[in-house]
Amino acid sequence: MQFRTKARAVDLLGKGQIADLPTAITELWKNGYDAYADNLTAEVFKAQYRNLSNSIFLITDDGKGMSRNDILEKWLVLGTDSKSRAELEQLEDQETLWKKPRIKAGEKGIGRLSVAYLGYPMLMITKKIGYPVQLLFFDWRLLENFNLFLDDIYIPVEDLTSVSEVREAFYKLKISFLQNFRKREDRDGNLIWEDKQMGLREDILRSAFNARLTDDVIDTVFSDLVDLRDSHGTKFLIFEPIDQILELAEENKDEDTRESREFTISSLSGFVNPFKENNQLVTTSFYIHEFLGQDKELINGEGKFFTAEDYKSADVLIDGKFDGNGNFKGDLKIYDKLIPYEYKTTRRKFAKKFYGEIPIKLGYSQGDRKDSMLSDNAFKKINDKVTKNGGLYIFRDEFRVLPYGRPNADFLKFEERRNKRIGTYYFSYRRMFGYLELSRGGNPYLKDKSSREGLISNDPYRAFEADLIAFFIQVAKDFFSDKAEQSIFLDQKKMLNQRNKAIESDRKRETEEKKAFSRSLNAYPNKFKIYEKEYSSLLALLEQKIQKNNVAFSEIEIVLERLHQLDVEFEKLLPAIPTSFEATDLQLDRLNKYEDQIRSFNNSLKKNSAVLMTKVAEIAELRDLKINFTKNIDVYKGELEAIIYENFEVLKTKVTLLLDEYNQRANSILTGFEEAKKNALGLAFSKDDIQKQSEGIKREFEDLKKVLNETLIPLVNHVNRMSFDIDEELLQGAYKAEYNRMRDQWNQVQYTAQLGIAVEIIDHEFNVLYSRISRLLHKLDKENEIAENSDYKLLEKTFRSLEDKYDLLSPLYKINSAVSKDIRCSEVITYIKDFFDIKLKEEEVKIVVSDSFQHHIIRVKEPILYTVLINIMNNAFFWMKNSEIKEIHFDYLREEKEILILNSGQKIEEHRLSKIFELFYSNRPTGRGIGLYLAKESLLEAGFDIYATNDSSYNTLDGACFVIKPNL
């Protein structure tokens, strides 16, 4: 007797044991890592992409690949023990791709079967160095037939030596695969395909017939493996991927689809432990190909997963090691305080269940901004991450163990305890981020379930789980509960709360002041219209009266009085620029427009008023003028008295309220102490009682004194520091404005630093790709048939256009090595026109150059001049987009030795003329505020300066005008 195995057993071991899509993909990626791959990818090619008739899925590794013998002896042999019992390879040779030997991530020998979960049918393409490409075609649904035995299944494999043979080889594979349907009966005479399984049979056949390889698919999938002797790797091409894979390409579908998509992205993130620095054992990517040249990368592009840097943003950090018997030794960082910490287990159950040493590094982020020491931006950054991906992760030999870290994988029951009493059980699963580190050698008894969905719940695991639960309960009891034995956390949290409360109160007050200022900006123009209308009508009336013969002064006296009152009230029509905060650019813009109205009023009505007053003086007697002069003085005095009285009443009310509140708080403190005194005296019956109550009274005194120092004394000190010689509001506003500028600049510096690093990497990669494409085009150009192809001609023309742009940019890369030289401005104009040729034509922009500029010669480093001009030109294109006339003028003023660059776009507001050269200041919606700052800095270093002006003698186009001059 011997065992016989049904084919569906493989289905149960493969697709049936895979919990979900991320698990299936990670199992295949682990196999790729074990094959010494450096890059693991998953790719969805959507229907219509490069002429595809339907969407396909491709999962790839650049590992060592397989020969035909490897496929037959290993890949098609289930449960191979080569990984589970293997030690590290002894040599760095072809089997390791000459890399350092790796600890195997796979273990059970069935991970390869997870490919069945991804869809059907499947084409495996694999190549080992020195061997031909191997193709294997199969539809895993065939295993669902419960009448088939394993030895009834035929899996076809074909060699491939050239790309030109792909279609023929694929056709052979499909024909060979169809042999599985030729037999009608098994060896015992039973029907293989019963009536109820005929639908499955038809589906498999239909999928096999519909599986096609287009030219573009062949080019994409095979080109990097075939025809190159030293190429290597493995690819799984799925012709009909499951819906869940296709949904990954849909960003804005219904709620269920979006949740599934985010779940997959989150689960595939952190494949290799990202919480460790420099731990990039392998690179994982998940691409969506929908439109040519617009590929999306899901894991790194959208994942926003954790990095080792995020630990710096943790309000609480646990860093140490469990010894395998329940004890912990390490450090706790609570805000900015580092505390050595040891925990001794008290467990008796599982006392002898050793599970091996387990390092832990776990950060914790406060859920409320007021409880954190982080800045607003830093808090938002880490809060976004923990909201999306927070949890306690487990990694074995640096590889993520699913499902730990997922929202529904709270295996230590943090939330369950927290729901019972939040004050006792401090830790929340969704606010933490970090890992527990397992290894196959160090923790052999903590094993994966056969479904690769968590650890087996054996005695060592239950001991491990119980120890961690007890540890976190004790840590919360020691430091974080509302009755913590040590008050380090609570004291710091209280201090942060008070500080943030004070800041928040100040922000609310400032917000109200800003709103009031904005409301006033809305109200002033209407007030001014009413004022202007009355002033104009009074002037008209006055002019009427003084034109009458023998007019008496008394007839015009009432009009004069009202006009004078309006002159005094004129100051109230000018909004006071706030000193306690910095007005926004938008508010300043509105002020500028309002000032234009005021200026127009002063230039017209006010001038007319002065002329009329002269005529009034001519017809009035000296006595009348003295009377009118005295009345005017009284109006001024009355206005001063009104202002003084109004503000005195405000001051008196506020002082009264403060005194009342001071007395109430002081009485509350004294009353509290008096009650403590009575209680203490009532309990003092012996020497011991007196000693005990004395200590209690002292503690009460210290507590009340602390309250007094935190509430009353700061107010008194603040009032005491106040002086008529110091404008506290102005000082506070200046510091706030400076702080806000520094904070914004720091955030931009971080962004710019990251951008700089990215550019440094991209620049190298771009140069490599650029040279490679250039060589390939040159090679293809020699092949007549290809060279005459219209698509090739278009490709070559496009690349040559890119090449021209690259040549134009090349001088800009050499600022450090460049030397100053004489540059003809006529050459500068040629460069500018070449650089912006397409933009100038598309946007119909005219460049006007004066003779003096055309013949001028400037001595400067070429890259400095060109980068400055390119930046100015780009700004000009943006601000001219809504202009009817689009012109950019270049001029040179010989006497002043100044270069002018002006355009017909939007004028720069007066208050922005100097700001636009500040670092990170920009009025463009997507501007970074770096270009003009760098332009000014580089020109200053080169002995020149640049500024913007609205002076009409310079700015003849009434747009933006920049002046470059020697910095003498």
Disulfide bonds with the S-S distance in Angstrom:
none
